[in-house]
Amino acid sequence: MKNNLPFCLTLAGFDPTAGAGVLADIKTFESFGVYGMGIITSNTFQTDNEFIDVQWVDVIDILGQMELLMKKYKFKALKIGLIKDFDTLLQVIRFARELSPDIHIVWDPILKSSSGFNFHSEQSLQLRYLVDYCSLITPNWNEFETLWDVDPTKFSTDKTTSSILLKGGHRKEKTGCDILYSAGQSMEIAGNSFHGKSKHGTGCVLSSAITANLAKGANLLESCTSAKRYVEKFILSNDSNLGYHDKK
């Protein structure tokens, strides 16, 4: 194993199509020149356009694998994707901070699959205060409204201490244009909606690309911008619903 590559860790679901989840994250890490490791949070029953069911991994098992890996390897950044509930997420984030206080933590808040499968109940969303433990959160427009209970156009950055990348794919105006809220500022990252064209797993790929960039020492705006350009190429890589990863 090369020892000069930064280490990244992903906690995500297993998607058998490899279009999303932990397999997509590892592909993305590889493309960005970081060494990726992964812990499974769930086993999903899905294709690229249909989601049937999910089986969750017990939080004790997730924490056990985290402890084993994080005590041996110095991870620069951690990406968290599909996870059972916010209580599990809080345990995972606190444990990660305990083992590695300076680690970048990127949370992709998957509340519903692209095919419409709901993962979290409204009751569990009462725990949204936990987002302040993250370095960056990457919600889409609908997830943002659910988590912060506010119209994104009226959002005040003093409502959270973590940075937020609001993805613009579901935006009514300026579709495809993302907004990065960080350090009391909001910055737009221009993009292309490609007339609604997309791919299975784009959210996973975006968040893992950002994670890789942060691990390599890029600042937050650079990391998000670079990741967005990568996802745009991913979307245009072929005409199917499963994208191809290219070396950067």
ZALO-806999 format. One record per residue (C-alpha): x, y, z; residue number from 1. Coordinates in nm, 2 decimals. Example, Ala and Ser with C-alpha at 12.3 -4.5 7.8 and 13.67 -1.06 7.14 Angstrom:
BEGIN
u;v;w;num
1.23;-0.45;0.78;1
1.37;-0.11;0.71;2
This chain:
BEGIN
u;v;w;num
0.00;0.00;0.00;1
0.13;0.35;-0.08;2
0.17;0.54;0.24;3
0.18;0.89;0.09;4
-0.19;0.90;0.00;5
-0.44;1.06;0.25;6
-0.68;0.82;0.41;7
-1.06;0.88;0.38;8
-1.33;0.68;0.55;9
-1.69;0.64;0.43;10
-1.99;0.51;0.64;11
-2.26;0.43;0.39;12
-2.51;0.18;0.26;13
-2.42;-0.11;0.03;14
-2.58;-0.05;-0.31;15
-2.55;-0.37;-0.52;16
-2.54;-0.16;-0.84;17
-2.24;0.03;-0.71;18
-2.40;0.35;-0.84;19
-2.44;0.49;-0.49;20
-2.34;0.42;-0.13;21
-2.01;0.29;-0.02;22
-1.90;0.14;-0.35;23
-1.96;0.47;-0.53;24
-1.77;0.65;-0.25;25
-1.47;0.42;-0.29;26
-1.47;0.48;-0.67;27
-1.48;0.85;-0.61;28
-1.20;0.84;-0.35;29
-0.98;0.65;-0.60;30
-1.05;0.90;-0.87;31
-0.94;1.19;-0.65;32
-0.61;1.02;-0.54;33
-0.70;0.93;-0.18;34
-0.70;0.59;-0.02;35
-1.06;0.50;0.07;36
-1.19;0.26;0.33;37
-1.55;0.19;0.40;38
-1.79;0.07;0.67;39
-2.13;-0.06;0.58;40
-2.43;0.10;0.76;41
-2.69;-0.10;0.57;42
-2.76;-0.35;0.30;43
-3.00;-0.22;0.04;44
-3.23;-0.40;-0.20;45
-3.23;-0.18;-0.51;46
-3.14;-0.12;-0.87;47
-3.05;0.21;-1.02;48
-3.42;0.32;-1.04;49
-3.60;0.10;-0.78;50
-3.56;0.08;-0.41;51
-3.73;-0.22;-0.23;52
-3.60;-0.25;0.12;53
-3.31;-0.18;0.36;54
-3.15;-0.39;0.64;55
-2.97;-0.18;0.90;56
-2.63;-0.26;1.06;57
-2.63;-0.24;1.44;58
-2.46;0.08;1.57;59
-2.24;-0.13;1.80;60
-2.09;-0.31;1.49;61
-2.04;0.03;1.31;62
-1.86;0.17;1.62;63
-1.65;-0.14;1.65;64
-1.53;-0.12;1.30;65
-1.46;0.26;1.34;66
-1.25;0.20;1.65;67
-1.04;-0.07;1.48;68
-0.97;0.14;1.17;69
-0.93;0.48;1.33;70
-0.69;0.36;1.59;71
-0.46;0.23;1.31;72
-0.51;0.48;1.03;73
-0.50;0.86;1.04;74
-0.81;0.96;0.85;75
-0.81;1.31;0.73;76
-1.18;1.31;0.64;77
-1.49;1.11;0.70;78
-1.80;1.09;0.48;79
-2.14;0.97;0.63;80
-2.42;0.87;0.39;81
-2.72;0.65;0.45;82
-2.76;0.58;0.82;83
-3.05;0.43;1.03;84
-3.15;0.74;1.23;85
-3.03;1.06;1.38;86
-2.96;0.89;1.72;87
-2.72;0.65;1.54;88
-2.57;0.94;1.35;89
-2.50;1.13;1.67;90
-2.33;0.83;1.83;91
-2.11;0.79;1.52;92
-2.01;1.15;1.50;93
-1.93;1.18;1.87;94
-1.72;0.87;1.85;95
-1.53;0.99;1.54;96
-1.46;1.32;1.72;97
-1.34;1.13;2.02;98
-1.10;0.92;1.82;99
-0.99;1.20;1.59;100
-1.09;1.55;1.70;101
-0.96;1.73;1.39;102
-1.12;1.50;1.13;103
-1.33;1.66;0.86;104
-1.68;1.52;0.88;105
-1.91;1.55;0.57;106
-2.27;1.44;0.61;107
-2.49;1.37;0.31;108
-2.84;1.37;0.47;109
-3.02;1.11;0.27;110
-3.38;1.13;0.39;111
-3.54;0.98;0.09;112
-3.41;0.77;-0.20;113
-3.44;0.91;-0.56;114
-3.71;0.65;-0.62;115
-3.92;0.78;-0.32;116
-3.83;0.54;-0.04;117
-3.84;0.72;0.30;118
-3.56;0.65;0.54;119
-3.64;0.87;0.84;120
-3.96;0.96;1.02;121
-4.07;1.31;1.11;122
-4.02;1.23;1.48;123
-3.65;1.15;1.43;124
-3.60;1.49;1.27;125
-3.64;1.66;1.61;126
-3.27;1.57;1.66;127
-3.15;1.81;1.39;128
-2.94;1.99;1.64;129
-2.67;1.72;1.59;130
-2.57;1.88;1.26;131
-2.35;2.12;1.45;132
-2.11;1.84;1.50;133
-2.04;1.82;1.13;134
-1.79;2.01;0.92;135
-2.02;2.02;0.62;136
-2.37;1.90;0.54;137
-2.48;1.85;0.18;138
-2.86;1.86;0.16;139
-3.07;1.90;-0.15;140
-3.35;2.16;-0.15;141
-3.61;1.94;0.00;142
-3.38;1.80;0.27;143
-3.28;2.15;0.37;144
-3.64;2.25;0.42;145
-3.71;1.94;0.63;146
-3.40;1.97;0.85;147
-3.41;2.35;0.92;148
-3.79;2.40;0.87;149
-3.73;2.71;0.67;150
-3.74;2.83;0.31;151
-3.37;2.81;0.20;152
-3.40;3.16;0.05;153
-3.47;3.30;0.40;154
-3.21;3.10;0.58;155
-2.98;3.27;0.83;156
-2.63;3.12;0.88;157
-2.65;3.18;1.25;158
-2.89;2.88;1.28;159
-2.60;2.64;1.25;160
-2.23;2.63;1.33;161
-2.14;2.39;1.05;162
-2.11;2.47;0.69;163
-2.38;2.38;0.45;164
-2.37;2.31;0.07;165
-2.73;2.35;-0.05;166
-2.75;2.15;-0.38;167
-2.94;2.33;-0.65;168
-3.08;2.03;-0.85;169
-3.43;2.08;-0.71;170
-3.41;2.46;-0.71;171
-3.69;2.64;-0.89;172
-3.48;2.93;-1.00;173
-3.12;2.90;-1.10;174
-3.15;2.52;-1.13;175
-2.82;2.35;-1.08;176
-2.66;2.64;-0.89;177
-2.54;2.54;-0.55;178
-2.51;2.77;-0.24;179
-2.23;2.72;0.01;180
-2.31;2.87;0.36;181
-1.99;2.90;0.56;182
-1.85;3.13;0.82;183
-2.15;3.36;0.81;184
-2.13;3.40;0.43;185
-2.32;3.25;0.13;186
-2.14;3.18;-0.19;187
-2.30;3.05;-0.51;188
-2.13;2.78;-0.72;189
-2.27;2.80;-1.07;190
-2.37;2.48;-1.24;191
-2.57;2.33;-1.53;192
-2.90;2.15;-1.48;193
-2.85;1.96;-1.81;194
-3.23;1.99;-1.87;195
-3.30;1.76;-1.58;196
-3.05;1.49;-1.68;197
-2.90;1.31;-1.38;198
-2.75;0.98;-1.26;199
-2.81;0.74;-0.98;200
-2.59;0.83;-0.68;201
-2.49;1.19;-0.77;202
-2.53;1.30;-0.41;203
-2.30;1.02;-0.29;204
-2.04;1.11;-0.55;205
-2.06;1.48;-0.47;206
-2.02;1.44;-0.10;207
-1.74;1.18;-0.13;208
-1.55;1.40;-0.38;209
-1.57;1.69;-0.14;210
-1.44;1.46;0.14;211
-1.15;1.36;-0.08;212
-1.06;1.72;-0.16;213
-1.07;1.82;0.21;214
-0.84;1.53;0.29;215
-0.60;1.66;0.04;216
-0.59;2.00;0.20;217
-0.82;2.20;-0.02;218
-1.03;2.47;0.14;219
-1.41;2.43;0.15;220
-1.50;2.64;-0.15;221
-1.23;2.48;-0.36;222
-1.35;2.13;-0.25;223
-1.71;2.19;-0.33;224
-1.64;2.36;-0.67;225
-1.41;2.08;-0.78;226
-1.65;1.81;-0.66;227
-1.94;1.98;-0.85;228
-1.74;1.98;-1.18;229
-1.66;1.61;-1.13;230
-2.03;1.53;-1.08;231
-2.12;1.72;-1.40;232
-1.87;1.51;-1.59;233
-2.02;1.20;-1.41;234
-2.37;1.30;-1.53;235
-2.26;1.33;-1.89;236
-2.04;1.02;-1.89;237
-2.30;0.81;-2.07;238
-2.67;0.78;-2.15;239
-2.76;0.53;-1.89;240
-2.86;0.59;-1.52;241
-2.53;0.46;-1.40;242
-2.23;0.70;-1.43;243
-1.87;0.63;-1.51;244
-1.58;0.75;-1.29;245
-1.27;0.90;-1.46;246
-0.93;0.96;-1.31;247
-0.88;1.33;-1.23;248
